[in-house]
Amino acid sequence: MTCTEFLSKLDDYFDGKVDADVLAEVQAHVKKCSHCEVVLDTTRKTISIYRENEVYEFPAELRERLHAAIMKKCSKAKV
């Protein structure tokens, strides 16, 4: 399985709509491909957070830096 094939199966994988052979291929690919392993893990965590409606508070300093960066980017876009 290639990374492209892996990505094309990701939705079905999370929906539980892949047969046993494809599931085995996905699992084998993830074991040898660290990039796809990260994609799988990140997607799994994102789905979990979304389903649980968890709210994460950023530390004030990070929130301020992020806000400043966004505002700076927005002000450049208006020019």
N, CA, C and O atoms as CSV, one atom per row, in Angstrom:
chain,resi,resn,atom,element,x,y,z
A,1,MET,N,N,0.847,-1.176,0.000
A,1,MET,CA,C,0.000,0.000,0.000
A,1,MET,C,C,0.890,1.236,0.000
A,1,MET,O,O,1.870,1.309,0.741
A,2,THR,N,N,0.541,2.196,-0.832
A,2,THR,CA,C,1.271,3.460,-0.880
A,2,THR,C,C,0.603,4.462,0.067
A,2,THR,O,O,-0.497,4.227,0.568
A,3,CYS,N,N,1.284,5.570,0.295
A,3,CYS,CA,C,0.713,6.618,1.149
A,3,CYS,C,C,-0.573,7.168,0.534
A,3,CYS,O,O,-1.527,7.453,1.258
A,4,THR,N,N,-0.609,7.317,-0.760
A,4,THR,CA,C,-1.806,7.811,-1.441
A,4,THR,C,C,-2.967,6.846,-1.264
A,4,THR,O,O,-4.098,7.260,-1.010
A,5,GLU,N,N,-2.684,5.570,-1.398
A,5,GLU,CA,C,-3.733,4.561,-1.191
A,5,GLU,C,C,-4.204,4.580,0.264
A,5,GLU,O,O,-5.397,4.465,0.543
A,6,PHE,N,N,-3.255,4.725,1.180
A,6,PHE,CA,C,-3.603,4.819,2.596
A,6,PHE,C,C,-4.565,5.975,2.837
A,6,PHE,O,O,-5.603,5.810,3.478
A,7,LEU,N,N,-4.208,7.152,2.313
A,7,LEU,CA,C,-5.047,8.332,2.514
A,7,LEU,C,C,-6.431,8.150,1.892
A,7,LEU,O,O,-7.422,8.642,2.431
A,8,SER,N,N,-6.502,7.456,0.774
A,8,SER,CA,C,-7.799,7.237,0.130
A,8,SER,C,C,-8.690,6.299,0.938
A,8,SER,O,O,-9.910,6.308,0.772
A,9,LYS,N,N,-8.097,5.497,1.804
A,9,LYS,CA,C,-8.864,4.552,2.641
A,9,LYS,C,C,-9.164,5.099,4.033
A,9,LYS,O,O,-9.876,4.461,4.808
A,10,LEU,N,N,-8.632,6.264,4.353
A,10,LEU,CA,C,-8.714,6.771,5.722
A,10,LEU,C,C,-10.147,6.967,6.192
A,10,LEU,O,O,-10.482,6.568,7.307
A,11,ASP,N,N,-10.995,7.567,5.379
A,11,ASP,CA,C,-12.392,7.779,5.776
A,11,ASP,C,C,-13.083,6.449,6.063
A,11,ASP,O,O,-13.732,6.280,7.095
A,12,ASP,N,N,-12.934,5.515,5.138
A,12,ASP,CA,C,-13.553,4.202,5.329
A,12,ASP,C,C,-12.981,3.495,6.548
A,12,ASP,O,O,-13.703,2.796,7.260
A,13,TYR,N,N,-11.690,3.673,6.790
A,13,TYR,CA,C,-11.046,3.068,7.954
A,13,TYR,C,C,-11.722,3.548,9.237
A,13,TYR,O,O,-12.072,2.740,10.097
A,14,PHE,N,N,-11.901,4.850,9.362
A,14,PHE,CA,C,-12.511,5.382,10.573
A,14,PHE,C,C,-14.007,5.089,10.659
A,14,PHE,O,O,-14.572,5.041,11.752
A,15,ASP,N,N,-14.637,4.898,9.523
A,15,ASP,CA,C,-16.060,4.543,9.520
A,15,ASP,C,C,-16.279,3.046,9.709
A,15,ASP,O,O,-17.417,2.588,9.807
A,16,GLY,N,N,-15.172,2.278,9.761
A,16,GLY,CA,C,-15.273,0.835,9.930
A,16,GLY,C,C,-15.802,0.131,8.693
A,16,GLY,O,O,-16.423,-0.928,8.785
A,17,LYS,N,N,-15.547,0.735,7.518
A,17,LYS,CA,C,-16.086,0.202,6.268
A,17,LYS,C,C,-15.022,-0.416,5.371
A,17,LYS,O,O,-15.167,-0.419,4.148
A,18,VAL,N,N,-13.953,-0.939,5.968
A,18,VAL,CA,C,-12.938,-1.622,5.171
A,18,VAL,C,C,-12.965,-3.105,5.530
A,18,VAL,O,O,-13.168,-3.487,6.682
A,19,ASP,N,N,-12.752,-3.929,4.497
A,19,ASP,CA,C,-12.746,-5.363,4.785
A,19,ASP,C,C,-11.439,-5.750,5.473
A,19,ASP,O,O,-10.517,-4.941,5.572
A,20,ALA,N,N,-11.369,-6.959,5.935
A,20,ALA,CA,C,-10.238,-7.429,6.737
A,20,ALA,C,C,-8.912,-7.328,5.989
A,20,ALA,O,O,-7.886,-7.008,6.589
A,21,ASP,N,N,-8.926,-7.598,4.686
A,21,ASP,CA,C,-7.685,-7.530,3.898
A,21,ASP,C,C,-7.156,-6.102,3.826
A,21,ASP,O,O,-5.959,-5.871,3.996
A,22,VAL,N,N,-8.036,-5.156,3.577
A,22,VAL,CA,C,-7.630,-3.747,3.488
A,22,VAL,C,C,-7.186,-3.254,4.861
A,22,VAL,O,O,-6.209,-2.513,4.969
A,23,LEU,N,N,-7.893,-3.658,5.898
A,23,LEU,CA,C,-7.516,-3.279,7.255
A,23,LEU,C,C,-6.101,-3.761,7.569
A,23,LEU,O,O,-5.307,-3.023,8.151
A,24,ALA,N,N,-5.794,-4.972,7.193
A,24,ALA,CA,C,-4.449,-5.514,7.416
A,24,ALA,C,C,-3.401,-4.724,6.629
A,24,ALA,O,O,-2.303,-4.477,7.128
A,25,GLU,N,N,-3.741,-4.329,5.399
A,25,GLU,CA,C,-2.819,-3.528,4.594
A,25,GLU,C,C,-2.575,-2.163,5.229
A,25,GLU,O,O,-1.439,-1.692,5.287
A,26,VAL,N,N,-3.647,-1.532,5.704
A,26,VAL,CA,C,-3.527,-0.223,6.359
A,26,VAL,C,C,-2.634,-0.346,7.587
A,26,VAL,O,O,-1.723,0.460,7.776
A,27,GLN,N,N,-2.886,-1.335,8.408
A,27,GLN,CA,C,-2.102,-1.521,9.624
A,27,GLN,C,C,-0.640,-1.811,9.311
A,27,GLN,O,O,0.250,-1.312,9.999
A,28,ALA,N,N,-0.385,-2.601,8.294
A,28,ALA,CA,C,0.994,-2.913,7.906
A,28,ALA,C,C,1.694,-1.661,7.375
A,28,ALA,O,O,2.867,-1.430,7.669
A,29,HIS,N,N,0.979,-0.863,6.601
A,29,HIS,CA,C,1.571,0.358,6.050
A,29,HIS,C,C,1.942,1.330,7.166
A,29,HIS,O,O,3.022,1.921,7.151
A,30,VAL,N,N,1.048,1.491,8.125
A,30,VAL,CA,C,1.281,2.432,9.218
A,30,VAL,C,C,2.476,1.996,10.066
A,30,VAL,O,O,3.198,2.839,10.599
A,31,LYS,N,N,2.686,0.701,10.193
A,31,LYS,CA,C,3.821,0.209,10.972
A,31,LYS,C,C,5.162,0.585,10.336
A,31,LYS,O,O,6.157,0.758,11.039
A,32,LYS,N,N,5.185,0.709,9.012
A,32,LYS,CA,C,6.455,0.998,8.349
A,32,LYS,C,C,6.575,2.443,7.859
A,32,LYS,O,O,7.650,2.857,7.426
A,33,CYS,N,N,5.491,3.211,7.922
A,33,CYS,CA,C,5.511,4.586,7.414
A,33,CYS,C,C,5.173,5.560,8.550
A,33,CYS,O,O,4.017,5.687,8.954
A,34,SER,N,N,6.193,6.234,9.048
A,34,SER,CA,C,5.977,7.127,10.193
A,34,SER,C,C,5.085,8.319,9.835
A,34,SER,O,O,4.362,8.824,10.693
A,35,HIS,N,N,5.129,8.769,8.585
A,35,HIS,CA,C,4.289,9.895,8.181
A,35,HIS,C,C,2.803,9.526,8.261
A,35,HIS,O,O,1.997,10.289,8.793
A,36,CYS,N,N,2.459,8.382,7.743
A,36,CYS,CA,C,1.064,7.942,7.786
A,36,CYS,C,C,0.642,7.577,9.202
A,36,CYS,O,O,-0.526,7.724,9.561
A,37,GLU,N,N,1.581,7.108,10.000
A,37,GLU,CA,C,1.291,6.831,11.403
A,37,GLU,C,C,0.880,8.125,12.113
A,37,GLU,O,O,-0.056,8.129,12.912
A,38,VAL,N,N,1.581,9.214,11.819
A,38,VAL,CA,C,1.254,10.520,12.406
A,38,VAL,C,C,-0.122,10.976,11.927
A,38,VAL,O,O,-0.926,11.471,12.716
A,39,VAL,N,N,-0.390,10.808,10.628
A,39,VAL,CA,C,-1.696,11.194,10.087
A,39,VAL,C,C,-2.802,10.411,10.784
A,39,VAL,O,O,-3.813,10.986,11.188
A,40,LEU,N,N,-2.616,9.119,10.923
A,40,LEU,CA,C,-3.615,8.274,11.567
A,40,LEU,C,C,-3.823,8.685,13.023
A,40,LEU,O,O,-4.961,8.825,13.471
A,41,ASP,N,N,-2.747,8.876,13.751
A,41,ASP,CA,C,-2.835,9.249,15.157
A,41,ASP,C,C,-3.488,10.622,15.328
A,41,ASP,O,O,-4.350,10.799,16.189
A,42,THR,N,N,-3.081,11.579,14.518
A,42,THR,CA,C,-3.629,12.930,14.610
A,42,THR,C,C,-5.114,12.932,14.261
A,42,THR,O,O,-5.914,13.587,14.929
A,43,THR,N,N,-5.473,12.208,13.228
A,43,THR,CA,C,-6.879,12.130,12.828
A,43,THR,C,C,-7.707,11.474,13.929
A,43,THR,O,O,-8.805,11.932,14.245
A,44,ARG,N,N,-7.181,10.409,14.503
A,44,ARG,CA,C,-7.879,9.719,15.592
A,44,ARG,C,C,-8.092,10.670,16.774
A,44,ARG,O,O,-9.182,10.717,17.345
A,45,LYS,N,N,-7.070,11.414,17.134
A,45,LYS,CA,C,-7.181,12.363,18.253
A,45,LYS,C,C,-8.156,13.488,17.931
A,45,LYS,O,O,-8.934,13.899,18.792
A,46,THR,N,N,-8.120,13.984,16.709
A,46,THR,CA,C,-9.028,15.055,16.298
A,46,THR,C,C,-10.473,14.594,16.385
A,46,THR,O,O,-11.329,15.322,16.888
A,47,ILE,N,N,-10.748,13.408,15.904
A,47,ILE,CA,C,-12.098,12.855,15.973
A,47,ILE,C,C,-12.524,12.696,17.426
A,47,ILE,O,O,-13.658,13.021,17.778
A,48,SER,N,N,-11.641,12.207,18.260
A,48,SER,CA,C,-11.941,12.015,19.676
A,48,SER,C,C,-12.274,13.340,20.351
A,48,SER,O,O,-13.250,13.434,21.095
A,49,ILE,N,N,-11.467,14.356,20.095
A,49,ILE,CA,C,-11.704,15.673,20.691
A,49,ILE,C,C,-13.043,16.230,20.220
A,49,ILE,O,O,-13.819,16.765,21.012
A,50,TYR,N,N,-13.299,16.099,18.936
A,50,TYR,CA,C,-14.550,16.613,18.376
A,50,TYR,C,C,-15.754,15.910,19.001
A,50,TYR,O,O,-16.736,16.557,19.364
A,51,ARG,N,N,-15.676,14.603,19.121
A,51,ARG,CA,C,-16.799,13.837,19.676
A,51,ARG,C,C,-17.026,14.133,21.152
A,51,ARG,O,O,-18.164,14.152,21.621
A,52,GLU,N,N,-15.949,14.361,21.872
A,52,GLU,CA,C,-16.056,14.609,23.312
A,52,GLU,C,C,-16.267,16.084,23.640
A,52,GLU,O,O,-16.481,16.443,24.798
A,53,ASN,N,N,-16.206,16.937,22.617
A,53,ASN,CA,C,-16.372,18.380,22.802
A,53,ASN,C,C,-15.438,18.931,23.869
A,53,ASN,O,O,-15.818,19.807,24.647
A,54,GLU,N,N,-14.228,18.417,23.900
A,54,GLU,CA,C,-13.255,18.901,24.868
A,54,GLU,C,C,-12.803,20.306,24.492
A,54,GLU,O,O,-12.590,20.604,23.317
A,55,VAL,N,N,-12.659,21.155,25.481
A,55,VAL,CA,C,-12.177,22.504,25.261
A,55,VAL,C,C,-10.800,22.619,25.891
A,55,VAL,O,O,-10.588,22.255,27.047
A,56,TYR,N,N,-9.875,23.133,25.101
A,56,TYR,CA,C,-8.527,23.310,25.605
A,56,TYR,C,C,-8.240,24.800,25.716
A,56,TYR,O,O,-8.428,25.557,24.763
A,57,GLU,N,N,-7.794,25.195,26.862
A,57,GLU,CA,C,-7.429,26.590,27.083
A,57,GLU,C,C,-5.943,26.760,26.781
A,57,GLU,O,O,-5.096,26.040,27.312
A,58,PHE,N,N,-5.649,27.723,25.922
A,58,PHE,CA,C,-4.262,28.050,25.648
A,58,PHE,C,C,-3.716,28.900,26.787
A,58,PHE,O,O,-4.455,29.686,27.380
A,59,PRO,N,N,-2.452,28.755,27.095
A,59,PRO,CA,C,-1.836,29.682,28.046
A,59,PRO,C,C,-1.946,31.100,27.481
A,59,PRO,O,O,-1.921,31.293,26.265
A,60,ALA,N,N,-2.068,32.086,28.366
A,60,ALA,CA,C,-2.288,33.473,27.951
A,60,ALA,C,C,-1.228,33.947,26.960
A,60,ALA,O,O,-1.554,34.590,25.963
A,61,GLU,N,N,0.039,33.632,27.229
A,61,GLU,CA,C,1.125,34.078,26.346
A,61,GLU,C,C,0.967,33.505,24.942
A,61,GLU,O,O,1.141,34.220,23.955
A,62,LEU,N,N,0.640,32.228,24.848
A,62,LEU,CA,C,0.452,31.597,23.548
A,62,LEU,C,C,-0.754,32.192,22.835
A,62,LEU,O,O,-0.692,32.472,21.638
A,63,ARG,N,N,-1.831,32.384,23.548
A,63,ARG,CA,C,-3.039,32.966,22.968
A,63,ARG,C,C,-2.743,34.356,22.404
A,63,ARG,O,O,-3.189,34.692,21.306
A,64,GLU,N,N,-1.995,35.159,23.152
A,64,GLU,CA,C,-1.654,36.515,22.700
A,64,GLU,C,C,-0.748,36.485,21.471
A,64,GLU,O,O,-0.934,37.274,20.544
A,65,ARG,N,N,0.231,35.579,21.460
A,65,ARG,CA,C,1.128,35.454,20.300
A,65,ARG,C,C,0.361,35.006,19.064
A,65,ARG,O,O,0.583,35.515,17.966
A,66,LEU,N,N,-0.536,34.059,19.250
A,66,LEU,CA,C,-1.343,33.567,18.140
A,66,LEU,C,C,-2.249,34.670,17.605
A,66,LEU,O,O,-2.363,34.852,16.393
A,67,HIS,N,N,-2.884,35.397,18.500
A,67,HIS,CA,C,-3.758,36.497,18.095
A,67,HIS,C,C,-2.958,37.558,17.332
A,67,HIS,O,O,-3.409,38.049,16.297
A,68,ALA,N,N,-1.790,37.907,17.832
A,68,ALA,CA,C,-0.953,38.908,17.171
A,68,ALA,C,C,-0.530,38.439,15.774
A,68,ALA,O,O,-0.525,39.223,14.825
A,69,ALA,N,N,-0.182,37.174,15.661
A,69,ALA,CA,C,0.226,36.633,14.365
A,69,ALA,C,C,-0.932,36.653,13.371
A,69,ALA,O,O,-0.741,36.975,12.199
A,70,ILE,N,N,-2.109,36.317,13.829
A,70,ILE,CA,C,-3.289,36.338,12.958
A,70,ILE,C,C,-3.601,37.767,12.522
A,70,ILE,O,O,-3.874,38.013,11.347
A,71,MET,N,N,-3.562,38.696,13.454
A,71,MET,CA,C,-3.855,40.097,13.131
A,71,MET,C,C,-2.818,40.648,12.154
A,71,MET,O,O,-3.166,41.397,11.241
A,72,LYS,N,N,-1.556,40.285,12.338
A,72,LYS,CA,C,-0.502,40.740,11.443
A,72,LYS,C,C,-0.751,40.208,10.028
A,72,LYS,O,O,-0.614,40.939,9.047
A,73,LYS,N,N,-1.112,38.947,9.939
A,73,LYS,CA,C,-1.396,38.328,8.643
A,73,LYS,C,C,-2.601,38.989,7.991
A,73,LYS,O,O,-2.599,39.233,6.784
A,74,CYS,N,N,-3.626,39.279,8.779
A,74,CYS,CA,C,-4.834,39.922,8.240
A,74,CYS,C,C,-4.555,41.335,7.752
A,74,CYS,O,O,-5.088,41.754,6.724
A,75,SER,N,N,-3.733,42.065,8.475
A,75,SER,CA,C,-3.434,43.437,8.078
A,75,SER,C,C,-2.625,43.475,6.782
A,75,SER,O,O,-2.770,44.405,5.989
A,76,LYS,N,N,-1.780,42.476,6.565
A,76,LYS,CA,C,-1.019,42.381,5.312
A,76,LYS,C,C,-1.933,42.038,4.152
A,76,LYS,O,O,-1.710,42.491,3.030
A,77,ALA,N,N,-2.955,41.244,4.411
A,77,ALA,CA,C,-3.871,40.829,3.345
A,77,ALA,C,C,-4.712,41.993,2.849
A,77,ALA,O,O,-5.142,41.986,1.696
A,78,LYS,N,N,-4.954,42.979,3.679
A,78,LYS,CA,C,-5.798,44.117,3.299
A,78,LYS,C,C,-5.061,45.094,2.407
A,78,LYS,O,O,-5.694,45.909,1.735
A,79,VAL,N,N,-3.732,45.032,2.385
A,79,VAL,CA,C,-2.926,45.987,1.617
A,79,VAL,C,C,-3.015,45.711,0.153
A,79,VAL,O,O,-2.400,46.416,-0.647
